[in-house]
Amino acid sequence: MTKLPQPLRGIVPPLLTPFRSNREVDVAALETLINRMIDGGVHGIFALGTTGEGPQLPHRLRHQIVEYVCEMVAGRVPVLVCISDTCFEEAVELADQAHSAGAAGVVKTAPYYLPMDQAELAEYTLRLTDRSPLPLLLYNMPSCTKVEFAPATVRQLGEHPKIVGLKDSSGDLEYFKAVVEACRDLEDFALFVGPEEILVDSMRLGGHGGVHGGANLFPRLYVDLYEAALNGNQQRVEQLQARVMQISQTLYSVGPQRPSRIIKGIKTAGHLLGICEPTMLEPFSEFNETETAEVAQHLQDLLPILKSDDVLTTEKM
């Protein structure tokens, strides 16, 4: 098992889950994807998150994927596993299995069905943390869970020695700033953002890195942006931030305006780049022919620019 760095820093991509047409895991594509990201310099791998369609996965496949990912990563970077579930015992079982497989930490949202108040959320999280054999990062995803980890709750939970950070996918920089202020005296407490468009702004506020879906496609772009921001290279930051925004405004903006189009855009681009099939799990379906052609055109426009920015490795169409 690779020990979780504290604080965890850098780019930790939320791993796509490649499927074959029968909705079973495409093991070869998964290994290709993992090696591609590690070769691109990422600082960790986050399995079973939103981008990985974790909530849609049968429990059988969740456990299978954890085994595959930990075996394929083989200690090269820390593996984080999302254990979010409406069932407490299922979350504990997945945490136990992640530990046995060699993961470095687990990540947990608020339970997502009946909304909780902050006292209930804190008590639940502490009970789960005490049952987990691994360090835990909080996962703030209020658009999906109906409740946020309030800054004061993050501060309270951060005092637990096994609660080591927060992944904030709210996209709300005012919220993130409040969390940074609340946790400023918590040594080694990691603060990450999900939306890649705000990585640089979050780091200026005191954040430690990002969990960005686009790093499945172009890992070096996000790693270089993180390093440029960390080192104060403003010219390089502006150059690469423009590329991140271009990806957001093109690959993530195909089809009707709905949250699933971001995952579909990443998976379809991955298919066109020869990484994986575009297969999605229910309740979502793949892009149609017209939408796929639009993604292909965006990639054709984007790849020469990324090449000139020196952030490509083996990407081709």
N, C-alpha and C positions, 0 to 999 in steps of 0.2 A: 504493500500500500504506500502511495506517495502521500506524505504528510501535507496538510493544507497550510500554505504559507499564511502568516498572520502579521499584518493584514494582507489578504489576497489582493493582488494588483494586476492590472493589464486588461487584455482582451480575452474573454472567456465565451466563445461562441455557443449559442443555444443550438445544439446539434439537430439538423434535419433527421428525420427517420425515413430512410429509403425503403420503399415497398415494391415487391413484385406485383404483377397484375392480380394475383390471388390474395393480396393484402397481407402476405407474410413478409417478414423482414428480408430485404435484399442484403445478404451478409457481405457479398463482394463489394457492393456499392458503399456500404457502411464503412468498410475498411479503407476504401479509396478516399472517402470523404474525410475520415479521421486523419489519415496520413497527409492529405493535402493541407489541412488546417495546421497540423503540427509543423509541417515543412514551412508553412507561412509564418511561423513564429508565435502562434497564440500561446497564452499563458495558462490555459486550462480548457476543459471541455465540460459543457453543461448538458446533460442528457435528460430527456423526458419533459422538457419545458413546453411552452406554448408553440414555439416554432417546430418542435419535434412532435407535435400533435399528442403530447402526453395525456391530456384528459380524455382523448378519444380512444386510447389504446386499451385493449383487454388486459387484465392484470397478468395473464400468462405472458403476453408479449412484453410488458413492462419489465418483468423479471428477466426475460430472455435478453432484452436489449442491454440491461445493466451488465449481465455477464459478458456479452459480446464486446461492449464498449471498454470495459475495464481490461479485458484480455487484449484487445487490439491496441489500446493506449500503452499498456505494458509499463506503466510508471513514468512515462516520458513527461507528462504534465499531470496536474491534479484533475481528477474527475469529480464533478458535482452531480448529484442525482436529485431530480425533483420528486418529492414523495407526496405531493399534494393529492388529497383524496377527501371525499366527504365522510369516509369511514376511518376512524382513529386507528383501529387495529390493522387495516390495510396499509396505512402510512407507516406504522411501526414495523410491519413485516418487510416492507420495501427498504426501510432504513437498515434493518438487520441484514438483508440480503446485499445491499450496497456495501456494507462493511465487510461482509464475507468475500465479496467479489474483488475488493481492493479500492473502492472509491475513497476519496479524501474527505467528503462532506456531503450534506444533504441540504435541500432547499425546500421551503414550505410556504405556501400561501395560507391565507385564512380559509377555513372551510367554505365551500361555495354552494350553499343552498339557502338555509335560513340565516338571515343577517344576524351578526353578533354585535354586542356593544364592546367597548374597549376592555372592560374588566373580564368579560367572558373570553375575549380573544387572548388576553394576556395569560389567564389561568390555563386555557387550553394549550397554548404554545409552551408554557413551562412544563405541563404534564408530558407533552410529546417529547420535548427536549430531554427530559429526565429518562425517557424510555429509549431514546436514540443512542446508539453506540458511537455516533459520529458527530462532529461539530455541525451546527445548523446555521444557515443564513435565512433570514426572513425574506419573503417574496411579496412585495407590495404590488397588487394588481387589482385596484378597486373597480375597474371597468368590468371585470369578470367575476369578482367575488362579492361585490356590493358593500364592502367595508374596507377601509384602509387601516394600516398600522399607523396610528397617530404618532407624531414625533415624540410625544411624552411616553407613549407605549414602547416605541423603539428604544428610547433611553432606558426605560425600566427593564426591558427584556435584555438589553445589551449588558447589563450588570451580571447576567448569568455567564459563567465561564465557558459554557459550550455554545452560546449564541454569539457568533463571530462576525456578523455582517448583515447587510440588507441589499437586496436587488430591487430597485424601484422602477417599475414599468408604468408609472402613472403619467409620465411625460410632463409633470408639473414641476417646474424649476423652483417655484416658491415653496412648495412642499419639500423638495429636496434640500433647499437652503435651510429650512427650519429643522430638518433632521440633522444636517451637518452641525448646526449650532447646538442642538440638544445633545449630540453625541461627541462633542469636541474633546471632552476629557476622558473618553473611553479609548484607552490605548489599544491599538491594533484592531479596531472595529472597521471592517471594510464596507465601503459605500459605493455601490455600482448602479448604473442606469441601464435600462433596456433600450429605449429609443436611441438609435445611433445618431440621429440629427442633433442631439444635445450632449453628446459625449464631451466635447471641448468645454462647453459652458459649465457642465457639471464638475469637470476637473478644476476649473477656475474657482468654483465654490468650495472645493475641498474633496471632491470625489476621487475614487481610486481606479476607475476603469469602467468597462462596458461589456454587456452581454448582448451582442449584436448579430442578428440573423444574417446580415450581408457578409459576415466573415466566413460563412459556409462557401460563398462564391469567390470572394476576393480577400482572403485573410491578411495578406501583406498590406493592403490598403488601410485596414483598421488598426493593425499593429503599428504601422508607420505613423498614422495620425495620432495615436496614443503617445508614441515616443516623441513626436514633434511637440505635442502639447506639454508633455512632461519636461522637456528640455527647453521650452520657451522659444522654439524656432517658429516665429509667427508667420514668416513667408511660406514655409512648408505646411503649416497648419491651414492657412487660407487656401492653398492649392488643393490639399487633400479634402478639406471640408467641402469644397465646391463639388468634388467628385461624389462624396457621400450624399450630398443633397441631390445631385443628378440621379443617382440610383434611386433615392426615395421618390423623386418626382416622375420617374419613368417605370422602372421595374415593379415598384410597389403601387403603381397607380393605374394598372390595367384592369378593365372590367368595371362592373358596378361598384359603387363606393361602399364597401363592407370590410370588416377587419380581416376576413379570410383571404382577401386578395393579396395581402403581403406575403403570407405563407405560400400561396399559389404562385406568386411571382418569383419567389426564391426557388421553389421546387421546379418550376418550368424552366427558369434560367439554368438551373443545375442539370436538367435533362438536355438542354441545348448545348451545354458545355461538356456533355458526355459523362457526367458524374452519377446521375441517378435517373430513375423513371419519374414522371410527374405524378404518379399515383397518390391520391389523397384518401384518407379515411372518412367514412360517414361521420357527420352529416354533410361533408363537403365533397364536391366533385372537381375534376381537373378543368383547366381552362379549355374552351372550345378552340376550333381551328383558327378562327379570326384573332382571338386573344393571344394564342400561342405565336402567331405570326407577328403580332405587335411586340411581344417580348423579344422575339428574334431580331426585329429591327432595332429595338433599343440596345440590345447587346452589340449589334454590328456598329452602332454609333459610338458605344461606350468603350469597347475594347481597345481601339487605337489610342484613345485618350489616356486610358489607364496604362497602356504600354509606354507612352511617352512620359508618364509620371513615374515610371520605373516601379510599379507596384504589382506587376503581374508575375506569375511563376510559369504555369503550364496551361493557362486558359487559352482555348482556341475554339473555333466553330467550324 
